[in-house]
Amino acid sequence: MTLRLTLLARAYCHLCDEMREGVLRLAAGRPVVVEELDVDASAELEARYGDLVPVLFAGPVAAGRELCHYVLDEACVRAFLAEGGPG
């Protein structure tokens, strides 16, 4: 089963760069797809999450399961990966 993580980020954000690197490191060698969305490309996403970026979701943003924002919560992401995704 392939798991999905969605990262909301913006181009000029050093925290986004750090979270992206950490997420890709945790996902390496696992059946995980990491989708990145530019929060500034959607007025709806920017209005809702613009002040929280980067934001990492388990699955799609629409599912609403936020794993962390601002900084990577490695323990939370590892738990998501270990449980095999949403139950």
DSSP file (Angstrom, degrees, kcal/mol; ACC not computed):
  #  RESIDUE AA STRUCTURE BP1 BP2  ACC     N-H-->O    O-->H-N    N-H-->O    O-->H-N    TCO  KAPPA ALPHA  PHI   PSI    X-CA   Y-CA   Z-CA
    1    1 A M              0   0    0      0, 0.0     2,-0.5     0, 0.0    83,-0.0   0.000 360.0 360.0 360.0 129.3    0.0    0.0    0.0
    2    2 A T        -     0   0    0     30,-0.1    30,-0.2    28,-0.0     2,-0.2  -0.766 360.0-149.5 -90.5 128.1    1.4    3.4   -1.0
    3    3 A L  E     -a   32   0A   0     28,-3.0    30,-3.1    -2,-0.5     2,-0.4  -0.587   7.1-143.4 -92.4 158.2    1.0    6.2    1.6
    4    4 A R  E     -a   33   0A   0     28,-0.2    55,-2.8    -2,-0.2     2,-0.4  -0.985  14.4-175.6-128.7 132.4    0.6    9.8    0.7
    5    5 A L  E     -aB  34  58A   0     28,-2.8    30,-3.0    -2,-0.4     2,-0.5  -0.971  11.6-155.8-118.8 140.3    1.9   12.9    2.4
    6    6 A T  E     -aB  35  57A   0     51,-2.2    51,-3.0    -2,-0.4     2,-0.6  -0.976   4.5-162.4-121.0 125.6    1.0   16.4    1.2
    7    7 A L  E     -aB  36  56A   0     28,-3.1    30,-2.9    -2,-0.5     2,-0.6  -0.923   5.8-155.8-109.4 120.3    3.2   19.3    2.0
    8    8 A L  E     +aB  37  55A   0     47,-3.1    47,-1.7    -2,-0.6     2,-0.3  -0.855  36.1 146.9 -91.3 125.1    1.9   22.8    1.7
    9    9 A A  E     -a   38   0A   0     28,-2.5    30,-2.7    -2,-0.6    31,-0.4  -0.862  38.6-133.5-146.5 175.2    4.8   25.1    1.1
   10   10 A R    >   -     0   0    0     -2,-0.3     3,-1.1    28,-0.2     6,-0.1  -0.969  27.3-115.5-138.0 158.3    5.9   28.3   -0.7
   11   11 A A  T 3  S+     0   0    0     -2,-0.3    -1,-0.1     1,-0.3     6,-0.0   0.812 109.0  45.5 -64.4 -35.0    8.9   29.1   -2.8
   12   12 A Y  T 3  S+     0   0    0      4,-0.0     2,-0.6    -3,-0.0    -1,-0.3  -0.061  86.1 110.8-103.4  33.8   10.6   31.6   -0.6
   13   13 A C    <>  -     0   0    0     -3,-1.1     4,-1.8     1,-0.1    -3,-0.1  -0.921  46.0-168.3-117.7 112.1   10.2   29.8    2.8
   14   14 A H  H  > S+     0   0    0     -2,-0.6     4,-2.2     1,-0.2    -1,-0.1   0.841  93.4  55.9 -68.6 -31.3   13.3   28.4    4.5
   15   15 A L  H  > S+     0   0    0      2,-0.2     4,-2.5     1,-0.2    -1,-0.2   0.877 106.0  52.3 -64.8 -35.9   11.1   26.4    7.0
   16   16 A C  H  > S+     0   0    0      2,-0.2     4,-2.8     1,-0.2    -2,-0.2   0.913 108.0  50.6 -64.7 -42.8    9.4   24.8    3.9
   17   17 A D  H  X S+     0   0    0     -4,-1.8     4,-2.2     1,-0.2    -2,-0.2   0.918 111.7  48.1 -60.2 -43.8   12.8   23.8    2.6
   18   18 A E  H  X S+     0   0    0     -4,-2.2     4,-2.1     2,-0.2    -2,-0.2   0.908 113.3  46.5 -65.0 -42.3   13.8   22.3    5.9
   19   19 A M  H  X S+     0   0    0     -4,-2.5     4,-2.9     2,-0.2     5,-0.3   0.926 110.8  53.0 -67.4 -42.0   10.5   20.4    6.2
   20   20 A R  H  X S+     0   0    0     -4,-2.8     4,-2.7     1,-0.2     5,-0.2   0.936 110.3  47.8 -55.9 -48.6   10.7   19.1    2.6
   21   21 A E  H  X S+     0   0    0     -4,-2.2     4,-1.9     1,-0.2    -1,-0.2   0.910 114.0  46.9 -60.8 -43.1   14.2   17.8    3.2
   22   22 A G  H  X S+     0   0    0     -4,-2.1     4,-2.3     2,-0.2    -2,-0.2   0.903 112.6  48.5 -66.4 -41.9   13.1   16.0    6.4
   23   23 A V  H  X S+     0   0    0     -4,-2.9     4,-2.3     1,-0.2    -2,-0.2   0.925 111.5  49.5 -64.8 -44.9   10.0   14.5    4.9
   24   24 A L  H  X S+     0   0    0     -4,-2.7     4,-1.2    -5,-0.3    -1,-0.2   0.876 110.4  51.6 -63.6 -36.0   11.9   13.2    1.9
   25   25 A R  H  < S+     0   0    0     -4,-1.9     3,-0.3    -5,-0.2    -1,-0.2   0.927 112.2  45.3 -64.5 -45.0   14.5   11.7    4.2
   26   26 A L  H  < S+     0   0    0     -4,-2.3    -2,-0.2     1,-0.2    -1,-0.2   0.835 115.2  48.1 -67.7 -31.8   11.8    9.9    6.3
   27   27 A A  H >< S+     0   0    0     -4,-2.3     3,-2.1    -5,-0.2     5,-0.3   0.662  83.0 119.4 -83.0 -16.8   10.0    8.7    3.2
   28   28 A A  T 3< S+     0   0    0     -4,-1.2    -3,-0.0    -3,-0.3    -4,-0.0  -0.227  83.5   8.5 -56.2 131.6   13.1    7.4    1.4
   29   29 A G  T 3  S+     0   0    0      1,-0.3    -1,-0.3     3,-0.1    -2,-0.1   0.526 109.9 103.1  77.8   6.3   12.9    3.7    0.7
   30   30 A R  S <  S-     0   0    0     -3,-2.1     2,-2.4     2,-0.1    -1,-0.3  -0.809  87.8-102.3-116.5 158.7    9.3    3.5    1.7
   31   31 A P  S    S+     0   0    0      0, 0.0   -28,-3.0     0, 0.0     2,-0.4  -0.463  75.7 133.2 -78.9  72.4    6.1    3.2   -0.4
   32   32 A V  E     -a    3   0A   0     -2,-2.4     2,-0.5    -5,-0.3   -28,-0.2  -0.983  45.4-155.5-129.1 132.7    5.3    6.9    0.2
   33   33 A V  E     -a    4   0A   0    -30,-3.1   -28,-2.8    -2,-0.4     2,-0.6  -0.931  10.7-159.0-103.5 127.4    4.3    9.6   -2.3
   34   34 A V  E     -a    5   0A   0     -2,-0.5     2,-0.5   -30,-0.2   -28,-0.2  -0.932   8.2-168.9-109.3 113.5    5.1   13.1   -1.2
   35   35 A E  E     -a    6   0A   0    -30,-3.0   -28,-3.1    -2,-0.6     2,-0.5  -0.860   5.2-156.7-101.2 133.6    3.0   15.7   -3.0
   36   36 A E  E     -a    7   0A   0     -2,-0.5     2,-0.4   -30,-0.2   -28,-0.2  -0.942   7.0-168.9-113.5 131.1    3.9   19.3   -2.7
   37   37 A L  E     -a    8   0A   0    -30,-2.9   -28,-2.5    -2,-0.5     2,-0.8  -0.951  24.1-127.2-117.5 137.1    1.4   22.1   -3.2
   38   38 A D  E >   -a    9   0A   0     -2,-0.4     3,-2.0   -30,-0.2     4,-0.3  -0.743  15.9-155.5 -81.2 111.5    2.2   25.8   -3.5
   39   39 A V  G >  S+     0   0    0    -30,-2.7     3,-1.0    -2,-0.8     7,-0.4   0.797  92.1  59.0 -60.0 -28.7    0.0   27.4   -0.9
   40   40 A D  G 3  S+     0   0    0    -31,-0.4    -1,-0.3     1,-0.2   -30,-0.1   0.556  91.2  69.9 -79.4  -7.1    0.2   30.7   -2.8
   41   41 A A  G <  S+     0   0    0     -3,-2.0     2,-0.4     1,-0.2    -1,-0.2   0.543  99.2  52.4 -85.1  -7.1   -1.3   29.1   -6.0
   42   42 A S    <>  -     0   0    0     -3,-1.0     4,-2.8    -4,-0.3     5,-0.2  -0.980  66.1-155.2-134.0 120.4   -4.7   28.7   -4.4
   43   43 A A  H  > S+     0   0    0     -2,-0.4     4,-2.3     1,-0.2     5,-0.2   0.876  99.8  51.8 -59.8 -37.3   -6.6   31.6   -2.7
   44   44 A E  H  > S+     0   0    0      2,-0.2     4,-2.0     1,-0.2    -1,-0.2   0.936 112.4  43.3 -66.3 -47.4   -8.5   29.1   -0.6
   45   45 A L  H  > S+     0   0    0      1,-0.2     4,-3.2     2,-0.2     5,-0.5   0.904 114.5  50.9 -65.3 -40.6   -5.3   27.3    0.7
   46   46 A E  H  X S+     0   0    0     -4,-2.8     4,-1.7    -7,-0.4     5,-0.2   0.907 110.9  48.5 -64.6 -41.3   -3.5   30.6    1.2
   47   47 A A  H  < S+     0   0    0     -4,-2.3    -1,-0.2    -5,-0.2    -2,-0.2   0.888 121.0  35.7 -65.0 -38.8   -6.4   32.0    3.3
   48   48 A R  H  < S+     0   0    0     -4,-2.0    -2,-0.2    -5,-0.2    -1,-0.2   0.874 136.9  13.8 -84.4 -39.1   -6.7   28.9    5.4
   49   49 A Y  H >X S+     0   0    0     -4,-3.2     3,-2.0    -5,-0.2     4,-1.0   0.406  88.5 107.6-121.0   0.1   -3.0   27.8    5.8
   50   50 A G  T 3< S+     0   0    0     -4,-1.7     3,-0.3    -5,-0.5    -3,-0.1   0.812  85.3  45.8 -54.8 -36.4   -0.9   30.8    4.7
   51   51 A D  T 34 S+     0   0    0     -5,-0.2    -1,-0.3     1,-0.2    -2,-0.1   0.546 112.8  52.3 -83.7  -6.7    0.2   31.7    8.2
   52   52 A L  T <4 S+     0   0    0     -3,-2.0    18,-1.0    17,-0.0    -2,-0.2   0.553  85.5 169.2-104.7 -10.7    1.0   28.1    9.1
   53   53 A V     <  +     0   0    0     -4,-1.0   -44,-0.1    -3,-0.3     2,-0.1  -0.161  53.5  51.2 -59.9 146.3    3.3   27.0    6.2
   54   54 A P  S    S+     0   0    0      0, 0.0    16,-2.3     0, 0.0     2,-0.4   0.543  76.2 171.3 -74.7 150.6    4.9   24.7    5.9
   55   55 A V  E     -BC   8  69A   0    -47,-1.7   -47,-3.1    14,-0.2     2,-0.5  -0.996  17.3-156.5-127.4 131.9    2.0   22.3    6.8
   56   56 A L  E     -BC   7  68A   0     12,-2.9    11,-3.2    -2,-0.4    12,-1.4  -0.939  11.0-167.3-113.3 128.6    2.3   18.5    6.4
   57   57 A F  E     -BC   6  66A   0    -51,-3.0   -51,-2.2    -2,-0.5     2,-0.8  -0.866  25.7-126.1-113.9 146.0   -0.8   16.4    5.9
   58   58 A A  E    S-B    5   0A   0      7,-2.8     7,-0.5    -2,-0.3   -53,-0.2  -0.834  89.5 -19.3 -83.1 111.8   -1.4   12.7    6.1
   59   59 A G  S    S-     0   0    0    -55,-2.8   -53,-0.3    -2,-0.8    -2,-0.2  -0.498 122.3 -11.7  82.7-158.2   -3.1   12.1    2.8
   60   60 A P    >>  -     0   0    0      0, 0.0     3,-1.1     0, 0.0     4,-0.6  -0.346  65.4-115.1 -75.8 158.3   -4.7   14.9    0.8
   61   61 A V  G >4 S+     0   0    0      1,-0.3     3,-1.7     2,-0.2    -3,-0.1   0.883 114.6  64.1 -56.8 -39.7   -5.3   18.3    2.3
   62   62 A A  G 34 S+     0   0    0      1,-0.3    -1,-0.3     2,-0.1    -3,-0.0   0.781  92.2  62.5 -58.6 -27.8   -9.1   17.7    1.9
   63   63 A A  G <4 S-     0   0    0     -3,-1.1    -1,-0.3     2,-0.1    -2,-0.2   0.771  97.4-146.8 -70.2 -24.0   -8.8   14.8    4.4
   64   64 A G    <<  +     0   0    0     -3,-1.7     2,-1.3    -4,-0.6    -3,-0.1   0.587  46.9 141.5  74.9  12.5   -7.7   17.4    7.0
   65   65 A R        -     0   0    0     -7,-0.5    -7,-2.8    -5,-0.5     2,-0.4  -0.699  34.0-165.0 -91.4  92.4   -5.3   15.2    9.0
   66   66 A E  E     -C   57   0A   0     -2,-1.3    -9,-0.3    -9,-0.2     3,-0.1  -0.617  14.6-175.7 -78.5 128.2   -2.6   17.7    9.8
   67   67 A L  E     -     0   0A   0    -11,-3.2     2,-0.3    -2,-0.4   -10,-0.2   0.839  63.8 -32.6 -89.3 -39.7    0.6   16.0   11.1
   68   68 A C  E     -C   56   0A   0    -12,-1.4   -12,-2.9     8,-0.1    -1,-0.4  -0.981  49.6-151.5-169.6 164.2    2.6   19.2   11.8
   69   69 A H  E    S+C   55   0A   0     -2,-0.3     2,-2.4     2,-0.3   -14,-0.2  -0.972  73.3  12.9-145.2 161.9    3.2   22.8   10.8
   70   70 A Y  S    S+     0   0    0    -16,-2.3     2,-0.3   -18,-1.0   -51,-0.2  -0.396 127.2  27.3  70.1 -60.3    6.2   25.2   11.0
   71   71 A V  S    S-     0   0    0     -2,-2.4     2,-0.3   -53,-0.1    -2,-0.3  -0.945  94.1 -96.7-130.9 152.4    8.7   22.4   11.9
   72   72 A L        -     0   0    0     -2,-0.3     2,-1.1    -4,-0.1     3,-0.1  -0.487  23.3-152.7 -69.8 125.9    8.8   18.7   11.1
   73   73 A D     >  -     0   0    0     -2,-0.3     4,-2.2     1,-0.2     3,-0.3  -0.803  15.3-175.7 -96.0  90.3    7.4   16.5   13.9
   74   74 A E  H  > S+     0   0    0     -2,-1.1     4,-3.0     1,-0.2     5,-0.2   0.865  78.6  54.9 -59.7 -38.8    9.5   13.4   13.1
   75   75 A A  H  > S+     0   0    0      1,-0.2     4,-2.1     2,-0.2    -1,-0.2   0.905 109.4  47.4 -62.5 -41.4    7.8   11.3   15.8
   76   76 A C  H  > S+     0   0    0     -3,-0.3     4,-2.2     2,-0.2    -1,-0.2   0.914 114.1  46.3 -66.6 -43.1    4.4   12.0   14.3
   77   77 A V  H  X S+     0   0    0     -4,-2.2     4,-2.6     2,-0.2    -2,-0.2   0.917 112.0  50.9 -66.7 -43.2    5.4   11.3   10.8
   78   78 A R  H  X S+     0   0    0     -4,-3.0     4,-2.6    -5,-0.2    -1,-0.2   0.900 109.8  50.9 -60.2 -40.4    7.2    8.1   11.8
   79   79 A A  H  X S+     0   0    0     -4,-2.1     4,-2.2    -5,-0.2    -2,-0.2   0.914 110.0  49.7 -63.8 -42.5    4.0    7.0   13.7
   80   80 A F  H  X>S+     0   0    0     -4,-2.2     5,-1.9     1,-0.2     4,-0.6   0.930 113.4  46.1 -60.9 -45.8    1.9    7.7   10.5
   81   81 A L  H ><5S+     0   0    0     -4,-2.6     3,-0.6     1,-0.2    -2,-0.2   0.884 112.8  50.3 -65.3 -38.8    4.3    5.7    8.4
   82   82 A A  H 3<5S+     0   0    0     -4,-2.6    -1,-0.2     1,-0.2    -2,-0.2   0.854 107.6  52.3 -69.8 -34.8    4.4    2.8   10.9
   83   83 A E  H 3<5S-     0   0    0     -4,-2.2    -1,-0.2    -5,-0.2    -2,-0.2   0.578 113.2-118.4 -78.8  -7.7    0.6    2.6   11.2
   84   84 A G  T <<5 -     0   0    0     -3,-0.6    -3,-0.2    -4,-0.6    -2,-0.1   0.721  61.3 -64.7  80.3  20.7    0.4    2.3    7.5
   85   85 A G  S   <S-     0   0    0     -5,-1.9   -82,-0.1    -6,-0.2     2,-0.0  -0.485  97.2  -4.7 100.2-170.2   -1.7    5.4    7.0
   86   86 A P              0   0    0      0, 0.0   -27,-0.0     0, 0.0    -6,-0.0  -0.327 360.0 360.0 -63.5 137.3   -5.1    6.4    8.1
   87   87 A G              0   0    0     -2,-0.0    -2,-0.0     0, 0.0    -3,-0.0   0.453 360.0 360.0 -84.6 360.0   -7.0    3.6    9.8
